[in-house]
Amino acid sequence: MSLQPHLALLGMAGSLVVADRLRSGPGRKSRAKDSHRHLPPTSRSANCEASGGKRELSPVEQLEDMRTTPIKCRDGTLVYPYSLPTRDAQLNRLKKEKFDVLVIGGGCVGSGVALDAQIRGLKTAMVEANDFSAGTSGRSTKLIHGGIRYLETAFWKLDYGSFALVQEALEERAHMLNAAPYMNSPLPIMIPIYKWWEVPYFWAGAKAYDLVASRQKSVPSSHYMDVDEALFQFPMLRGKGLKGAIIYYDGQMNDTRMGLTIALTAAQEGAAIANRVEVVSLLKDPGTGQVNGARVQDRLTGVEWDIAAKVVVNATGVFADKIRKFDDPKAVELIEPAAGVHVMFPAHFSPAKMGLIVPKTTDGRVLFFLPWEGCTLAGTTDSHSDITMHPQPTAQEVNFIMQETNRYLTTNVAAKDLIAAWSGLRPLVKDPEKIKEGTAALSRNHVIEVSETGKLITITGGKWTTYRRMAEDTVDRILQEHAGLLANGDVSPQASTWNRKLLGADRAGIVCAQKFNQIGITLRNDYELPEDVSAHLVKSYGTRALQVAEWVRAGYLDTKPGKAKRLHSRYPFLEAEVIFAVDQEYALKPMDILARRTRLAFLDTEAARAAVPRVVKLMGDLLGWSWRQRTMEKAEALAFLETMNVEKTALLKK
């Protein structure tokens, strides 16, 4: 790997911490409080042997040892891994410190608010009742898009609101592709055309989409593709009656890992964050009645405490009304949940780098058919659902997707081809201002509400692609409502997240000059990892892929050095990622690994089920679980996986 010949801090190159590490030496005191962490590996080993004779490092000591061992790159550069604060350290801060802002909800929007507020200089805390991006943020269609169908609505109905929504989302699409370029990338999407008159219609629509995005050019331009080329690029497509295709571009992401990375970047900037910490009530100033904190409970231990904050932000998505009623039990409910149902098929049902969109299904909805994480994702949106943490698709919904898919493919999909099915809820929201005017119309944009009773700030609605703008607008509103936060001059009134890259993106360009293929070359050549594993690690972790590879090289628990053991033989996910997720990504339960740090549960339910015992074994050894807890964790994981599938006997057989 071509790296600059000096020390770097992996994932945080160019930061103050890097400068501190580089400057620390004779006459300079490091900021690190625990000097034992910064002893060289030989000193650590010597300490382990000081009592007489060698001994095996405990799992906890193995984690600590890897946190302080520099990674040697091909040109001799030593890269010190960035280590996030432990969960215990984060909980200690949440129990002892007072904050300017407390964010409730650790999805993409809540994490975005925490990152924006912390960067501006506001002392920020964020708590999530479940796992980071475990809800709506992890159950999307995986597209970073402006919404080409909304643009059609804007032109036909002369609806400026729809046009502005698309324009904003396309601007934010550029940000997301730039913020984590190792993870997010452009994806060509085909619109198959079976009527001649539709060729100019869809061509003009795609070109208008390009034009709206032209201020932030981040993907290639759309173009027409003749029948032969369309069938060459998408050989599974039904050719009878095909007149050609329009190819346009949007972005694609790993949504849960993107949300997690935003949260981890907020922590890197200094925010105190914790998953599985639930708000059980809001605190109020007895004199003013304003919300000034929250009573929270650690869902792992049952311990409760108060978090004091000058401002509380409710960013809980479809669960926003629950928090709003903690402030005002009489609050009118704003959320109307809409379910998006998705099914997964093996990779051979779609090309590796080409998606398909059906602009209008038989019931008027949009159907996407996309390659994702080595499988094929098919899905649609806007079916009714109750509010729940684990929405489950019905056989009727899955059959509909399969029937619509079979209208366009040469090889029909059937129940035997289904490897996973899942649903996610989108928080459609009633505009509180319109409710006051006597209408309950749903807003297509995000909504920020400041309660009259306690000044609780709620941000909801919107879409994944616009998370950064939603966060920026929320922090702007915080400073508008609480101008005193700007008084001492340490807080910036302006957001600075637009061009900011996230953890793992080699921000200063001194790890791989942001040429992430160089990381892949190192993984293949120096760590001798297979090509599919190397590609997966780079796409999931960026520069931090080297840290996962170091676990493979060093060995862990009962695995010998150099063994790149997979969680399942068909997929590139490694056991070493379990170790890394526990140590560096706040993974606390098996489904944190199988559903969110890796995406195996979303890709292949049976493969995830097969991996549960090994994941429980690894996590149990690392976290010191008793036999009873291991049994409970296994049962809980298997119960979760039941929500990721559907009864196949009720599905299409052929």
TIRODO-339503 format. One line per 3 residues: number of its first residue (from 1); for each residue x, y, z of C-alpha. Coordinates in Angstrom, 3 decimals, padded with zeros to 6 digits. Example, Ala and Ser with C-alpha at 12.3 -4.5 7.8 and 13.67 -1.06 7.14 Angstrom:
1> 012.300 -004.500 007.800  013.670 -001.060 007.140 $
END
This chain:
1> 000.000 000.000 000.000  001.428 003.376 -000.973  001.386 005.349 002.259 $
4> 003.154 008.455 003.466  006.284 007.567 005.529  005.075 008.779 008.923 $
7> 002.791 007.651 011.695  -000.932 007.932 011.131  -003.939 007.144 013.279 $
10> -006.114 004.787 011.284  -009.532 006.302 010.623  -008.621 009.634 012.195 $
13> -005.610 010.825 010.234  -005.042 014.547 010.485  -006.938 015.062 013.741 $
16> -005.752 016.597 016.996  -005.331 013.127 018.436  -002.918 012.247 015.644 $
19> -000.996 015.440 016.250  -000.880 014.675 019.960  000.449 011.186 019.347 $
22> 003.064 012.501 016.916  004.146 015.296 019.249  004.233 013.175 022.406 $
25> 007.831 012.545 023.353  010.500 013.914 025.701  009.120 016.934 027.471 $
28> 005.558 016.379 026.226  002.763 014.724 028.131  000.304 012.560 026.202 $
31> -003.401 013.150 026.704  -003.887 009.446 027.313  -004.968 008.827 030.895 $
34> -004.039 005.149 030.946  -000.297 004.896 030.324  -000.490 001.105 030.264 $
37> -002.401 001.335 026.987  000.556 002.953 025.246  003.286 000.520 026.214 $
40> 004.745 -001.285 023.196  003.533 -004.875 022.667  006.817 -006.290 024.039 $
43> 006.270 -004.457 027.319  002.729 -005.798 027.520  004.037 -009.326 027.060 $
46> 006.711 -008.749 029.667  004.088 -007.603 032.151  002.084 -010.760 031.479 $
49> 005.148 -012.877 032.172  006.424 -010.903 035.181  004.791 -013.206 037.686 $
52> 006.848 -016.113 036.388  006.415 -018.078 033.170  004.337 -017.352 030.096 $
55> 000.577 -017.315 030.163  -002.151 -016.854 027.614  -003.647 -013.384 027.357 $
58> -007.270 -013.269 028.496  -009.882 -012.193 025.916  -009.994 -008.723 027.495 $
61> -006.183 -008.460 027.385  -006.218 -009.566 023.740  -008.595 -006.725 022.902 $
64> -006.442 -004.247 024.830  -003.277 -005.513 023.179  -004.697 -005.059 019.686 $
67> -005.890 -001.548 020.549  -002.289 -000.485 021.186  -000.385 -002.408 018.531 $
70> 000.618 -000.364 015.460  -000.108 -001.853 012.039  002.909 -002.071 009.760 $
73> 002.138 -001.319 006.131  004.038 -002.430 003.042  006.249 000.664 002.890 $
76> 007.144 000.455 006.585  004.602 003.018 007.761  003.237 002.377 011.233 $
79> -000.499 003.016 011.453  -001.869 003.331 014.982  -005.494 002.144 015.094 $
82> -008.024 004.638 016.377  -009.834 003.193 019.389  -013.299 004.366 020.323 $
85> -014.059 004.811 024.026  -015.482 001.674 025.602  -019.193 001.479 026.321 $
88> -018.428 001.597 030.051  -016.501 004.843 029.515  -019.425 006.282 027.554 $
91> -021.903 005.275 030.258  -019.690 006.853 032.887  -019.806 010.146 030.990 $
94> -023.572 009.921 030.614  -023.925 009.409 034.364  -021.551 012.156 035.517 $
97> -021.518 014.953 032.946  -024.030 017.626 031.991  -024.690 018.263 028.310 $
100> -025.839 021.031 026.033  -027.807 018.612 023.857  -029.261 015.165 024.524 $
103> -030.393 013.315 021.388  -032.894 010.499 021.836  -032.610 007.976 018.996 $
106> -029.527 006.516 017.326  -030.759 006.076 013.767  -029.344 008.029 010.837 $
109> -031.071 011.290 011.819  -030.278 011.100 015.529  -026.661 010.237 014.774 $
112> -026.552 013.068 012.250  -027.860 015.538 014.846  -025.282 014.313 017.373 $
115> -022.459 014.701 014.843  -023.545 018.165 013.684  -024.105 019.468 017.223 $
118> -020.790 018.114 018.519  -018.825 019.532 015.593  -020.374 022.962 016.142 $
121> -019.108 022.955 019.712  -022.174 021.797 021.618  -021.461 019.186 024.264 $
124> -023.643 016.342 023.013  -025.000 013.022 024.252  -027.009 010.447 022.312 $
127> -028.860 007.369 023.587  -030.512 004.590 021.599  -032.980 002.130 023.170 $
130> -032.036 -000.685 020.811  -028.943 -000.809 018.594  -027.651 001.958 016.344 $
133> -029.705 002.080 013.112  -031.650 -001.021 014.141  -035.015 000.376 013.065 $
136> -036.078 002.222 009.923  -032.500 003.308 009.174  -031.448 -000.321 008.656 $
139> -034.466 -001.500 006.661  -034.439 000.793 003.636  -034.179 -000.017 -000.078 $
142> -030.423 000.788 000.237  -030.659 003.567 -002.352  -029.229 007.070 -002.030 $
145> -031.659 008.838 -004.294  -033.579 011.973 -005.085  -036.817 010.208 -005.961 $
148> -037.267 010.217 -009.723  -041.002 009.532 -009.335  -041.420 012.730 -007.258 $
151> -039.882 014.682 -010.124  -042.543 013.251 -012.447  -045.190 014.387 -009.973 $
154> -043.632 017.851 -009.834  -043.879 018.339 -013.608  -047.308 016.843 -014.162 $
157> -048.941 018.611 -011.220  -046.790 021.757 -011.303  -045.916 020.939 -007.703 $
160> -042.966 023.038 -006.558  -042.882 021.216 -003.217  -042.101 017.916 -004.942 $
163> -039.471 019.606 -007.114  -037.755 021.157 -004.072  -037.809 017.785 -002.321 $
166> -036.013 016.118 -005.245  -033.514 018.963 -005.569  -032.615 018.795 -001.883 $
169> -032.263 015.012 -001.946  -030.027 015.085 -005.024  -027.748 017.621 -003.350 $
172> -027.543 015.379 -000.300  -026.891 012.359 -002.522  -023.627 014.032 -003.505 $
175> -022.735 014.483 000.164  -023.359 010.838 001.024  -021.300 009.558 -001.880 $
178> -018.443 011.831 -000.783  -018.709 011.257 002.987  -018.021 007.509 002.845 $
181> -016.764 006.787 -000.700  -015.477 003.351 000.278  -019.025 002.303 001.285 $
184> -021.360 004.319 -000.947  -021.157 004.238 -004.744  -023.154 005.119 -007.881 $
187> -025.428 002.403 -009.259  -026.849 002.336 -012.808  -030.579 001.565 -012.800 $
190> -032.441 000.363 -015.888  -035.962 001.394 -016.848  -037.105 -001.260 -019.370 $
193> -039.403 000.119 -022.072  -042.022 -001.941 -023.887  -043.922 000.852 -025.707 $
196> -042.308 003.128 -028.293  -043.957 006.279 -026.994  -042.352 005.682 -023.578 $
199> -038.832 006.018 -024.991  -038.879 009.834 -025.321  -041.017 010.147 -022.184 $
202> -038.613 008.331 -019.877  -035.555 009.750 -021.664  -036.806 013.296 -021.007 $
205> -037.585 012.411 -017.380  -034.120 010.975 -016.770  -032.467 014.006 -018.385 $
208> -034.544 016.319 -016.179  -033.327 014.280 -013.194  -029.740 014.837 -014.357 $
211> -030.401 018.547 -014.797  -031.808 018.990 -011.289  -028.693 017.268 -009.919 $
214> -026.262 019.244 -012.087  -025.223 021.627 -009.291  -023.758 018.646 -007.426 $
217> -022.593 016.279 -010.148  -021.861 012.995 -008.355  -022.978 010.251 -010.762 $
220> -022.753 009.679 -014.557  -025.452 011.022 -016.875  -028.459 009.012 -017.997 $
223> -028.625 007.533 -021.498  -030.710 005.421 -023.855  -029.733 001.784 -024.436 $
226> -030.976 -000.223 -027.424  -032.519 -003.672 -027.094  -029.342 -005.665 -027.767 $
229> -027.291 -003.690 -025.279  -030.069 -003.803 -022.672  -030.283 -007.597 -022.872 $
232> -026.483 -007.865 -022.770  -026.310 -005.722 -019.621  -029.348 -007.375 -017.990 $
235> -029.610 -010.886 -019.522  -032.359 -011.930 -017.097  -034.704 -009.284 -018.571 $
238> -037.696 -010.400 -020.670  -036.871 -009.533 -024.271  -040.255 -010.018 -025.929 $
241> -041.641 -006.627 -026.936  -038.673 -004.728 -025.467  -038.053 -001.398 -027.268 $
244> -034.928 -000.441 -025.364  -034.117 000.945 -021.924  -033.201 004.155 -020.155 $
247> -030.250 003.986 -017.775  -030.076 006.537 -014.987  -027.877 006.644 -011.893 $
250> -028.454 006.916 -008.176  -026.320 005.876 -005.218  -026.324 002.670 -003.200 $
253> -025.279 002.087 000.405  -025.135 -000.391 003.237  -027.683 001.537 005.275 $
256> -027.087 000.154 008.763  -023.317 000.383 008.482  -023.669 003.927 007.144 $
259> -025.846 004.880 010.120  -023.452 003.188 012.524  -020.504 005.012 010.963 $
262> -022.226 008.369 011.465  -022.749 007.496 015.147  -019.144 006.345 015.579 $
265> -017.895 009.520 013.895  -019.937 011.567 016.376  -018.251 009.637 019.195 $
268> -014.880 010.243 017.569  -015.628 013.970 017.621  -016.351 013.786 021.358 $
271> -020.058 013.000 021.700  -021.064 010.571 024.459  -023.138 007.844 022.816 $
274> -024.611 004.563 024.038  -026.853 001.899 022.554  -029.385 -000.091 024.576 $
277> -030.019 002.874 026.864  -033.733 003.660 026.889  -035.456 006.895 027.877 $
280> -038.173 006.059 030.424  -039.278 009.633 031.150  -038.333 013.258 030.532 $
283> -037.056 015.645 033.182  -038.434 019.159 033.494  -037.303 022.331 035.201 $
286> -039.821 022.867 038.030  -039.670 026.617 037.518  -040.057 026.941 033.731 $
289> -041.565 023.572 032.852  -039.030 023.124 030.066  -037.536 019.722 029.348 $
292> -034.000 019.642 030.754  -032.969 016.018 030.524  -034.178 012.449 030.660 $
295> -034.424 009.494 032.993  -032.783 006.549 031.253  -032.271 002.839 031.850 $
298> -029.436 000.590 030.726  -031.387 -002.279 029.163  -028.553 -004.709 029.852 $
301> -028.298 -004.123 033.603  -031.554 -002.378 034.539  -029.632 000.517 036.137 $
304> -031.426 003.884 035.900  -030.065 007.422 036.139  -030.742 010.981 035.002 $
307> -028.997 012.748 032.116  -029.055 016.531 032.409  -029.147 018.602 029.200 $
310> -030.100 022.131 028.206  -031.898 020.845 025.096  -033.489 017.470 024.344 $
313> -034.005 016.328 020.750  -036.492 013.594 019.896  -035.163 011.770 016.806 $
316> -036.890 008.430 017.260  -038.544 008.098 013.859  -041.760 006.073 013.948 $
319> -041.598 006.093 017.760  -041.558 009.902 017.991  -045.084 010.157 019.402 $
322> -044.142 008.025 022.410  -041.417 010.511 023.424  -043.654 013.492 022.612 $
325> -046.258 012.155 025.055  -043.641 011.970 027.803  -043.588 015.763 027.453 $
328> -047.307 016.290 026.778  -049.681 013.332 027.312  -052.314 015.180 025.251 $
331> -050.073 015.687 022.224  -051.771 014.928 018.904  -050.089 011.984 017.190 $
334> -048.082 012.944 014.109  -046.779 009.620 012.779  -048.432 007.521 010.066 $
337> -046.158 004.498 009.488  -045.777 003.075 005.994  -044.103 -000.279 005.472 $
340> -041.558 -001.072 002.801  -041.363 -004.810 002.121  -038.235 -006.388 000.639 $
343> -037.299 -009.903 -000.376  -033.889 -011.374 -001.133  -032.978 -013.771 -003.936 $
346> -029.624 -015.304 -004.882  -027.160 -013.235 -006.908  -027.912 -014.909 -010.258 $
349> -031.267 -013.124 -010.544  -029.580 -009.782 -011.275  -026.340 -008.465 -012.784 $
352> -023.686 -007.542 -010.234  -023.670 -003.854 -011.187  -027.058 -003.009 -012.685 $
355> -030.387 -002.373 -010.999  -033.899 -002.378 -012.431  -036.891 -000.182 -011.648 $
358> -040.514 -000.826 -012.555  -041.940 002.726 -012.493  -045.528 001.566 -012.144 $
361> -046.637 -001.805 -010.829  -050.147 -003.178 -011.378  -051.309 -001.298 -008.273 $
364> -049.446 001.923 -009.133  -046.414 001.577 -006.860  -042.705 001.461 -007.725 $
367> -040.717 -001.787 -007.640  -036.914 -001.906 -007.338  -034.827 -004.934 -008.307 $
370> -031.234 -004.360 -007.203  -027.917 -006.143 -006.655  -026.849 -005.737 -003.030 $
373> -024.130 -007.347 -000.926  -023.761 -010.292 -003.299  -027.507 -011.054 -003.490 $
376> -030.566 -009.630 -005.261  -032.969 -007.290 -003.458  -036.537 -006.752 -004.662 $
379> -038.836 -004.384 -002.860  -041.614 -001.855 -002.857  -043.056 000.666 -000.399 $
382> -046.147 002.220 001.121  -048.143 -000.664 002.545  -049.919 -000.184 005.872 $
385> -048.342 -001.398 009.117  -048.646 -000.988 012.844  -045.729 000.583 014.725 $
388> -043.341 -002.112 015.897  -039.593 -002.587 016.243  -039.695 -005.789 014.213 $
391> -042.255 -005.439 011.388  -042.783 -008.695 009.494  -043.761 -009.100 005.838 $
394> -046.895 -011.043 004.977  -047.189 -013.782 002.368  -049.549 -011.517 000.395 $
397> -046.944 -008.741 000.170  -044.136 -011.119 -000.760  -046.306 -012.807 -003.410 $
400> -047.055 -009.393 -004.910  -043.341 -008.597 -005.257  -042.660 -011.995 -006.797 $
403> -045.557 -011.674 -009.267  -044.453 -008.194 -010.357  -040.865 -009.407 -010.697 $
406> -041.948 -012.305 -012.897  -043.556 -009.892 -015.365  -040.078 -008.703 -016.305 $
409> -037.712 -011.669 -015.914  -037.119 -014.622 -018.227  -036.692 -016.994 -015.269 $
412> -039.546 -016.842 -012.800  -038.804 -016.508 -009.108  -040.624 -018.856 -006.746 $
415> -040.783 -019.722 -003.064  -037.728 -021.977 -003.335  -035.641 -018.982 -004.463 $
418> -036.512 -016.805 -001.484  -033.611 -016.560 000.997  -034.862 -013.720 003.215 $
421> -037.809 -011.352 003.553  -038.121 -008.304 005.766  -040.020 -005.094 006.277 $
424> -039.140 -001.580 007.419  -041.313 001.300 008.587  -041.094 004.809 007.188 $
427> -042.365 007.660 009.403  -044.802 009.613 007.250  -045.705 012.654 009.311 $
430> -048.563 015.084 009.698  -047.411 018.676 009.699  -048.297 020.091 013.159 $
433> -048.858 023.539 011.661  -051.443 022.143 009.237  -053.117 020.237 012.061 $
436> -053.634 023.584 013.801  -055.273 024.799 010.590  -057.663 021.852 010.648 $
439> -056.091 019.507 008.080  -054.255 016.205 008.619  -052.382 016.163 005.297 $
442> -049.118 014.250 005.375  -045.912 016.195 004.801  -043.506 014.908 002.142 $
445> -040.661 016.782 003.796  -039.188 016.482 007.261  -040.893 018.279 010.114 $
448> -039.354 019.969 013.159  -041.702 020.596 016.069  -040.924 022.546 019.239 $
451> -043.466 021.611 021.875  -045.360 024.384 023.621  -045.315 022.553 026.941 $
454> -041.638 021.725 027.419  -039.699 023.003 024.399  -038.939 019.418 023.365 $
457> -037.560 019.476 019.827  -038.835 016.665 017.595  -037.381 015.933 014.150 $
460> -039.190 013.336 012.051  -040.312 012.481 008.522  -037.952 013.021 005.603 $
463> -035.867 010.276 004.041  -032.510 008.539 004.536  -030.779 010.519 001.801 $
466> -031.532 013.855 003.474  -030.422 012.852 006.985  -027.603 015.446 007.012 $
469> -029.914 018.317 006.010  -032.440 017.205 008.619  -029.696 017.229 011.248 $
472> -028.464 020.650 010.152  -031.968 022.122 010.277  -032.484 020.621 013.737 $
475> -029.295 022.101 015.188  -030.132 025.439 013.565  -033.483 025.284 015.359 $
478> -031.766 024.415 018.637  -029.654 027.557 018.386  -032.681 029.607 017.362 $
481> -034.686 028.445 020.385  -031.726 028.566 022.795  -029.671 031.542 021.644 $
484> -027.789 031.528 024.942  -025.781 028.538 023.728  -023.984 030.936 021.360 $
487> -023.115 033.417 024.105  -019.561 032.343 024.936  -018.418 032.187 021.308 $
490> -017.349 028.536 021.436  -020.334 027.328 019.404  -020.542 027.857 015.655 $
493> -023.898 029.054 014.311  -023.129 027.404 010.967  -022.983 023.680 010.166 $
496> -019.740 022.246 008.780  -020.824 018.723 007.881  -021.287 019.207 004.133 $
499> -017.763 018.221 003.073  -016.854 016.219 006.161  -015.880 012.615 005.611 $
502> -016.748 009.864 008.042  -014.714 007.369 010.022  -012.644 005.115 007.761 $
505> -012.612 007.546 004.822  -008.929 008.589 005.178  -009.886 012.233 005.694 $
508> -006.351 013.631 005.560  -005.355 011.364 002.687  -002.268 010.013 004.451 $
511> -003.287 006.372 004.806  -004.090 005.495 001.198  -004.597 008.911 -000.439 $
514> -008.302 007.951 -000.454  -007.545 005.299 -003.080  -009.284 002.467 -001.303 $
517> -008.302 -000.107 -003.906  -004.839 000.178 -002.358  -006.268 -001.152 000.906 $
520> -007.739 -004.062 -001.030  -004.373 -004.830 -002.624  -002.739 -004.896 000.802 $
523> -005.423 -007.203 002.165  -004.935 -009.627 -000.713  -001.148 -009.500 -001.003 $
526> 000.069 -008.945 002.552  -002.711 -010.552 004.579  -003.461 -013.217 001.947 $
529> -007.198 -012.707 002.188  -009.482 -013.918 -000.635  -010.648 -011.345 -003.157 $
532> -014.306 -011.428 -002.076  -013.319 -010.998 001.584  -010.948 -008.133 000.775 $
535> -013.591 -006.321 -001.267  -016.158 -006.767 001.498  -013.827 -005.488 004.224 $
538> -012.854 -002.368 002.266  -016.483 -001.603 001.390  -017.587 -002.030 005.007 $
541> -014.704 -000.430 006.939  -012.557 001.677 004.606  -009.119 002.128 006.138 $
544> -010.264 000.299 009.268  -010.360 -002.914 007.218  -006.681 -003.196 008.154 $
547> -007.668 -003.509 011.809  -009.956 -006.442 011.047  -007.176 -008.025 008.998 $
550> -004.800 -007.648 011.949  -007.138 -009.794 014.032  -006.886 -012.473 011.343 $
553> -003.102 -012.202 011.306  -002.747 -012.255 015.105  -005.363 -014.896 015.839 $
556> -008.051 -014.653 018.510  -009.582 -016.825 021.204  -009.515 -020.405 019.844 $
559> -008.478 -019.417 016.300  -004.863 -019.705 015.217  -003.006 -016.773 013.602 $
562> -003.571 -016.353 009.881  -006.887 -018.219 009.715  -009.535 -016.133 007.927 $
565> -012.522 -018.107 009.179  -015.879 -017.186 007.654  -019.167 -017.008 009.519 $
568> -020.718 -018.939 006.627  -019.014 -020.554 003.655  -021.160 -018.751 001.039 $
571> -020.503 -015.232 002.311  -017.396 -013.060 002.890  -018.166 -012.161 006.517 $
574> -015.364 -013.149 008.905  -015.309 -014.297 012.504  -012.690 -011.595 013.055 $
577> -015.426 -009.032 012.385  -017.233 -010.304 015.478  -014.165 -009.499 017.550 $
580> -013.799 -006.068 015.954  -017.513 -005.287 016.365  -017.424 -006.096 020.081 $
583> -014.228 -004.110 020.613  -014.789 -001.110 018.344  -018.445 -000.909 017.313 $
586> -020.445 -001.434 020.524  -021.914 -004.786 019.453  -023.644 -006.278 022.503 $
589> -025.868 -009.046 021.127  -025.606 -011.671 018.367  -028.068 -009.820 016.127 $
592> -025.946 -006.682 016.413  -023.397 -008.763 014.499  -025.556 -010.825 012.162 $
595> -028.119 -008.164 011.247  -026.203 -004.895 011.495  -022.369 -005.077 011.705 $
598> -022.587 -007.690 008.974  -025.868 -007.982 007.042  -026.131 -011.765 006.910 $
601> -029.592 -011.880 008.513  -030.938 -009.526 005.842  -029.330 -011.518 003.042 $
604> -029.917 -015.153 003.949  -031.961 -016.209 006.960  -030.803 -019.837 006.975 $
607> -027.135 -018.860 006.707  -027.593 -016.458 009.627  -029.341 -019.154 011.645 $
610> -026.413 -021.502 011.028  -023.956 -018.838 012.218  -025.765 -018.069 015.504 $
613> -024.025 -020.705 017.688  -020.526 -019.604 016.661  -021.326 -015.909 017.127 $
616> -022.750 -016.648 020.593  -019.584 -018.616 021.436  -017.245 -015.801 020.335 $
619> -019.234 -013.026 022.016  -019.740 -015.101 025.142  -016.007 -015.696 025.487 $
622> -015.222 -012.014 024.924  -017.950 -010.615 027.173  -017.835 -013.277 029.870 $
625> -021.367 -014.605 029.390  -022.570 -017.402 031.632  -024.048 -020.599 030.193 $
628> -027.515 -019.296 031.040  -026.934 -016.001 029.232  -025.527 -017.765 026.171 $
631> -028.683 -019.868 026.005  -030.870 -016.757 026.286  -028.883 -014.860 023.648 $
634> -029.146 -017.773 021.226  -032.907 -018.026 021.716  -033.330 -014.273 021.265 $
637> -031.302 -014.341 018.032  -033.313 -017.212 016.584  -036.562 -015.440 017.490 $
640> -035.376 -012.335 015.653  -034.601 -014.394 012.560  -038.190 -015.631 012.519 $
643> -039.216 -012.033 011.697  -036.844 -012.033 008.708  -038.731 -014.639 006.731 $
646> -042.231 -015.621 005.693  -044.110 -018.907 005.606  -043.098 -020.358 002.231 $
649> -046.062 -022.716 001.988  -048.233 -019.677 001.237  -045.975 -018.423 -001.570 $
652> -045.759 -018.943 -005.310  -044.427 -022.375 -006.149  -043.415 -021.675 -009.726 $
END
